[in-house]
Amino acid sequence: MKQLFFITVLFFAMTISAQNNEEVRFIEVRGSAEMEVQPDEMILSITIQEYFEEEFQKNKEPKDYKTKVPLAKIEDGLIKSLRKAGIEKEDIRVRSMGNYWRQQGKEFLFSKNLEVKITDFSKVNELSTLVDSKGIRSLNVGQMSHSEIEKFRRQVKTDALKDAREKAAYLVESLGEELGEVLSINEMNDGYSRPYMAKNMMMAADEMAYESVEEVQNITISYQVTARFRIE
């Protein structure tokens, strides 16, 4: 009885295997889509650092530097300038704090990096007249994005899949066949480029220069996929 049961199970397994290995006719194509979006968000990276008042006084040598301006005072002045420019508190965050080097024979100077999200690009030019540059080591326009970037990415993915199906359909129909269900979808890439200003905005301790926001490039969102469809 046991032997008969074993033979029955083995035959059933062989039947399933044969069914699973049934030949399936299919077509595999590549679909792609791309979209350009004008950014509406900018991340401004500002690094502040302690300095000596004597640095900005005439006829003073490094050996005369004694009155250090603390980091807290520099940060307080910067925050007030940002708030005056209409930037909300929640759009300002600390990225890092400290310093990685100290000039030999000199006192250690602490620094802090702040990231500021700006949605009104005209504020960049306004900041150039508000910020006291003495304690600012650098000011850079970093990455740019869009507040609805994820929605645009989903749309591009959908368009790429539609492109793949359209390609498969006209290729199969040109042979007098009919396109069936999708069998598999494989992502080839899923990315987008975050643009920077054509010439990055920089601020030094003794000067400031900025580029017009009209030079900002669009965000390019692209997506590629390979899809396999059954041929009926």
JOPETA-V472445 format. One record per residue. N is the residue number from 0. RES is the residue in one small letter. OMEGA is omega in degrees with one decimal (NA if undefined). BURIAL is + if it has 9 or more other ideal C-beta (glycine too) atoms within 8 Angstrom, else -. D_FIRST is the distance of its C-alpha to the first C-alpha in Angstrom with 1 decimal. Layout:
BEGIN
N:RES:OMEGA:BURIAL:D_FIRST / N:RES:OMEGA:BURIAL:D_FIRST
END
This chain:
BEGIN
0:m:178.3:-:0.0 / 1:k:-179.4:-:3.8 / 2:q:178.6:-:5.4 / 3:l:179.1:-:5.2 / 4:f:180.0:-:6.3 / 5:f:179.5:-:8.7 / 6:i:-179.8:-:10.1 / 7:t:179.4:-:10.7 / 8:v:-179.5:-:12.5 / 9:l:178.8:-:14.4 / 10:f:179.4:-:15.6 / 11:f:179.4:-:16.8 / 12:a:179.5:-:18.6 / 13:m:179.6:-:20.2 / 14:t:178.7:-:21.4 / 15:i:-179.6:-:23.0 / 16:s:-180.0:-:24.7 / 17:a:179.1:-:26.1 / 18:q:-179.3:-:27.5 / 19:n:-178.8:-:29.1 / 20:n:179.4:-:30.8 / 21:e:-177.3:-:32.4 / 22:e:179.4:-:36.0 / 23:v:176.5:-:38.4 / 24:r:-177.1:-:42.1 / 25:f:173.1:+:44.3 / 26:i:-179.5:+:47.9 / 27:e:-177.4:-:49.0 / 28:v:177.4:+:52.5 / 29:r:176.7:+:54.7 / 30:g:180.0:+:56.5 / 31:s:178.1:+:59.5 / 32:a:-178.5:+:62.0 / 33:e:179.8:+:65.1 / 34:m:174.0:+:67.5 / 35:e:-177.3:-:70.8 / 36:v:176.8:+:71.8 / 37:q:-177.8:-:75.1 / 38:p:175.6:+:74.7 / 39:d:176.5:-:76.0 / 40:e:179.6:+:75.3 / 41:m:174.6:+:76.8 / 42:i:178.9:+:76.2 / 43:l:-179.8:+:79.5 / 44:s:-176.9:+:79.2 / 45:i:176.2:+:82.2 / 46:t:177.1:+:82.8 / 47:i:-178.2:+:85.6 / 48:q:177.5:+:87.2 / 49:e:178.4:+:89.9 / 50:y:178.4:+:93.3 / 51:f:-179.9:+:96.8 / 52:e:-177.5:+:99.6 / 53:e:178.7:+:101.9 / 54:e:-175.1:+:99.7 / 55:f:176.1:-:101.3 / 56:q:-177.6:-:104.8 / 57:k:174.9:-:107.4 / 58:n:177.7:-:108.5 / 59:k:178.6:-:105.7 / 60:e:178.2:-:104.0 / 61:p:179.4:-:100.6 / 62:k:-179.6:-:102.4 / 63:d:-177.1:-:103.8 / 64:y:-177.4:+:100.5 / 65:k:-174.0:-:100.3 / 66:t:-177.5:-:99.4 / 67:k:176.5:+:95.7 / 68:v:-175.3:+:94.3 / 69:p:-177.2:-:91.1 / 70:l:-178.6:+:87.8 / 71:a:179.7:-:87.7 / 72:k:179.2:+:91.0 / 73:i:-179.0:+:90.0 / 74:e:179.8:+:86.7 / 75:d:178.7:-:88.5 / 76:g:179.3:+:90.9 / 77:l:-179.6:+:88.2 / 78:i:178.5:+:86.2 / 79:k:178.8:-:89.4 / 80:s:179.2:+:90.0 / 81:l:179.2:+:86.5 / 82:r:178.3:+:86.7 / 83:k:178.9:-:90.1 / 84:a:176.9:+:88.6 / 85:g:179.3:-:86.2 / 86:i:-176.2:+:83.1 / 87:e:-177.8:-:81.0 / 88:k:-177.7:-:80.0 / 89:e:178.1:-:76.3 / 90:d:178.9:+:76.8 / 91:i:178.6:+:78.1 / 92:r:179.5:-:75.8 / 93:v:179.6:-:76.2 / 94:r:-179.9:-:74.2 / 95:s:179.2:-:75.4 / 96:m:179.3:-:78.2 / 97:g:174.2:-:79.8 / 98:n:-174.7:+:81.1 / 99:y:179.4:-:79.9 / 100:w:176.2:-:83.3 / 101:r:179.6:-:86.8 / 102:q:-176.2:-:89.7 / 103:q:179.4:-:91.2 / 104:g:-178.0:-:94.1 / 105:k:178.7:-:93.4 / 106:e:179.9:-:92.0 / 107:f:179.5:-:88.4 / 108:l:179.3:+:88.0 / 109:f:178.5:+:85.1 / 110:s:178.8:+:83.6 / 111:k:178.0:+:81.1 / 112:n:179.1:+:79.2 / 113:l:173.5:+:78.9 / 114:e:-177.3:+:77.0 / 115:v:177.2:+:78.5 / 116:k:-178.6:+:76.8 / 117:i:177.9:+:79.3 / 118:t:175.5:-:78.6 / 119:d:-172.2:-:82.3 / 120:f:178.5:-:83.2 / 121:s:179.3:-:86.9 / 122:k:178.6:+:86.6 / 123:v:178.8:+:86.3 / 124:n:179.5:+:89.8 / 125:e:180.0:+:91.0 / 126:l:-178.3:+:89.6 / 127:s:-180.0:+:91.8 / 128:t:-176.4:-:94.8 / 129:l:-172.6:-:93.4 / 130:v:173.9:+:91.7 / 131:d:-171.6:-:93.9 / 132:s:-175.3:+:92.9 / 133:k:-177.0:+:94.3 / 134:g:-177.7:+:91.1 / 135:i:-178.9:+:88.7 / 136:r:177.6:-:87.4 / 137:s:176.0:+:85.5 / 138:l:-174.8:+:84.4 / 139:n:169.1:+:81.8 / 140:v:-178.6:+:80.2 / 141:g:-175.5:+:76.5 / 142:q:175.8:-:73.6 / 143:m:-177.5:+:73.9 / 144:s:177.4:+:71.3 / 145:h:-176.6:+:71.0 / 146:s:-179.8:-:70.1 / 147:e:-174.8:-:67.5 / 148:i:-178.4:+:66.1 / 149:e:177.3:-:62.4 / 150:k:179.2:-:62.9 / 151:f:179.1:+:64.3 / 152:r:177.6:+:61.5 / 153:r:179.4:-:58.9 / 154:q:179.6:+:60.9 / 155:v:176.7:+:61.1 / 156:k:178.7:+:57.3 / 157:t:-179.7:-:56.9 / 158:d:179.7:+:59.5 / 159:a:178.5:+:57.7 / 160:l:176.2:+:54.4 / 161:k:178.7:+:56.3 / 162:d:179.1:+:58.0 / 163:a:-178.8:+:54.7 / 164:r:179.4:+:53.4 / 165:e:178.2:-:56.7 / 166:k:-178.7:+:56.7 / 167:a:-176.7:+:53.2 / 168:a:-176.5:+:54.0 / 169:y:176.1:-:57.1 / 170:l:-179.4:+:55.6 / 171:v:-178.8:+:52.6 / 172:e:178.1:+:54.8 / 173:s:177.5:-:57.2 / 174:l:178.7:-:54.5 / 175:g:179.9:-:53.7 / 176:e:179.9:-:50.5 / 177:e:-179.1:-:49.5 / 178:l:-179.8:+:48.8 / 179:g:-175.5:-:45.6 / 180:e:176.1:-:44.3 / 181:v:-178.4:+:45.0 / 182:l:179.8:-:42.1 / 183:s:177.0:-:43.7 / 184:i:178.5:+:47.0 / 185:n:177.2:-:48.4 / 186:e:177.6:-:51.7 / 187:m:174.3:-:54.1 / 188:n:179.8:-:56.8 / 189:d:-175.8:-:57.9 / 190:g:176.3:-:61.4 / 191:y:-178.5:+:65.0 / 192:s:175.7:-:68.3 / 193:r:-175.7:-:70.5 / 194:p:172.9:+:74.1 / 195:y:176.4:+:77.0 / 196:m:-176.6:+:80.7 / 197:a:174.2:-:82.2 / 198:k:-172.6:-:84.4 / 199:n:180.0:-:83.1 / 200:m:-178.3:+:85.2 / 201:m:175.2:-:86.7 / 202:m:175.6:+:89.1 / 203:a:-175.8:-:91.1 / 204:a:-174.4:+:93.3 / 205:d:-179.7:-:96.5 / 206:e:177.1:-:95.4 / 207:m:176.1:+:92.9 / 208:a:179.0:-:91.8 / 209:y:179.9:-:89.3 / 210:e:178.9:+:88.1 / 211:s:179.2:-:87.9 / 212:v:176.7:+:84.6 / 213:e:-179.1:-:85.1 / 214:e:-179.5:+:83.9 / 215:v:179.0:+:80.4 / 216:q:178.8:-:77.7 / 217:n:173.5:+:74.9 / 218:i:176.8:+:71.3 / 219:t:178.4:+:69.1 / 220:i:-178.8:+:65.5 / 221:s:-179.6:+:63.0 / 222:y:177.2:+:59.3 / 223:q:-177.2:+:57.2 / 224:v:168.7:+:53.6 / 225:t:-177.8:+:51.3 / 226:a:179.8:+:49.0 / 227:r:-178.8:+:46.3 / 228:f:176.6:+:46.0 / 229:r:171.8:+:43.6 / 230:i:-176.8:+:45.2 / 231:e:NA:-:44.2
END
